[in-house]
């Protein structure tokens, strides 16, 4: 009987999982393997919120595999060494793995391929598992990636994604030792977690997806920027951990049709776009994609006020408090607080990117870092010097002030749009603005062009 290893990384699902399906179709028995990777912790990517969510995902994955006669095999240590050991213990001829785009993923793949080759075993890497299209599938003439989103989107929309595959009906696992399912603390998430984290796992993801298709998708184009309306899908944490297939989401949304589905699919294209940029330029995780030779200011007190949601600008403060409470943030709010930090305060985008990675359940290098660079003007934005004024953003996206009142209890009694300018109100105890917006915009323009 033949054996294959399905090595799970950021694809923690049984539905439309090319790695699991190829392993099950190509061998009599399968080892569904997850390694609690010591390299991830050493690289500093462990955060309490993601650890708690990941523990849920692994428990849910194990349950889904058991319903099909299998189980999740868990090991701890170096992912290459442990995978090689499992393959030897079960005499597996092939290991299946989803392609990643980070520098870490590329090094892991090279090391694993070399180690398995020494044992005369094969590594098969599946390109369209974590994204709808492989990172290098679309390239402009004479270049290795698209640097501007709009031409990428045109090509992306014209490309046919792979077919969606169902979950294997049955999985037989050979006799092999497994450690217990890890808790959040086991995964390195022993620190303070956000109090309002969502539940992780494919089961929770598919329930949220069905509710989103029923109640939210059709109106997405009209309402997705309404901060108080909270009309986004909130599926990003599940996409980050691979509890949902982006290919399945694209095909399901496309089947609905309409402006809402079109707008939602565009967000999936942005995700693929950032992945193909990082695959081609892995150093963009921490280095400027396009340097502007910024001379970033250093003011720890301003940065701390930003982190704590005490800037004196209620919309910025509400967003930063939501981030801390939920480990999630509306995309419009992400753009706003990133612009405030990098342009109104003129602080290094890496400070903000690290803070987001410390809290976001959906925080990954491709989307987090490249979105931060887009806002900072060091990335792929074709208007790198645009500044998002928080008062203008408040008028457009929280006109009645409901979002601010939800997250800033000190201002809950202030009615209407007046909540956005508490410095004009008598008897309101709220921090004064830490920066004059007009002066800050002028400072930024002079710094960029000086």
Beta strands, then each sheet from edge to edge (+ up, - down):
strand 1: 3-7
strand 2: 29-37
strand 3: 72-77
strand 4: 94-98
strand 5: 122-126
sheet 1: 3+ 2+ 1+ 4+ 5+
end
